[in-house]
């Protein structure tokens, strides 16, 4: 065991954790918006809209995240037309490509989580709202969405942890996130176990925090 | 389309073999995972606190750390560890482990952590009476687990195991970083040499979708088969 290496690599890895957290928070924020949008589309009665939303989630859940990042980062740059538009400012940056890929990926999973949460809301609650003369819009925003969010907290907590692990793939498109820096230190020092313990420890610590925050929220917003 | 031709002019045959490689790695990893699950599930359910701790340590660490980091640990540390063990037995030559073995071990250990959780959940949902009946009949723990609990548990576990299979199948794409020529690696090579990444990565996505779709259909059939008594 090389404890000196563990101590010297810790600040470097901690610095890289900031990149991981930035990627994670950005993709979770946009992913939640997309997830909510597609969950609502999934509940739409028009078959075309419904199928479109299903297709989106099916494709992004059925393919590896690595393929999605590579298509966006290496693939889209190939389209000449895109290079002339303002989108190119975003798409030439690996940072934004990673965020786009993560967002679309977590959006697909989130839409499934929220959809099933919407579907488990008892019709009685909506009917109660209607019989009180509350408009459909208010029922949706003030009754259905809050209940759905509470219902989906445990599953969404898992999704946050999965996404946190997913951000490690940013290292494949040259970003120096926690895994990227860990790999760099491993390949220069050839001490994989020491680096794994430190980097893995940081990831586990983040998992621990996320897990407990979700548990706290579940308790706080429980129906009892 | 000519990019996908078989033979020397296209990448069809290469991608075909790469797909077979992906399937082979996924199945091996899944089996390695089952092996780990069969060891760690009893530990997690044991009445001894120390054994619980070992079981929980495995599932918590593996499920809390990115797959890529585990793969790097195996990729860079695998031959070192084997050489260390070999040196105890007096063998000092350089040993290189094949990328297939490293990859399926790494993915297998990850898949095993998920399988362990699935098995644990399935066992816990089996009626207590089954355990008690086995005990009353004087059946020993080992036979009780393999002949009574396991067959009942499999039925309950299949839907969740199909999720584990999907995760495992998708995780094999990460082994491409170690140079094993599976779908992702082959697409990377093809994209590099033809300068057509959009086409090849999209085609890789289609291959993965096809694999997940076909395996879902097969697992559904299995599920029907295992539930026939109910």
Interface residues (C-beta under 8 A of the other chain):
Chain A: X58 X59 X62 X63 X64 X65 X66 X67 X68 X70 X71 X74 X75 X76 X77 X78 X79 X161 X164 X165 X166 X167 X168 X169 X171 X172 X179 X182 X183 X186 X187 X190 X192 X193 X196 X199 X200 X203 X204 X207 X208
Chain B: X60 X61 X63 X64 X65 X66 X67 X68 X69 X72 X73 X76 X77 X80 X166 X170 X171 X173 X174 X176 X177 X184 X187 X188 X191 X195 X196 X197 X198 X201 X202 X204 X205 X208 X209 X212 X213
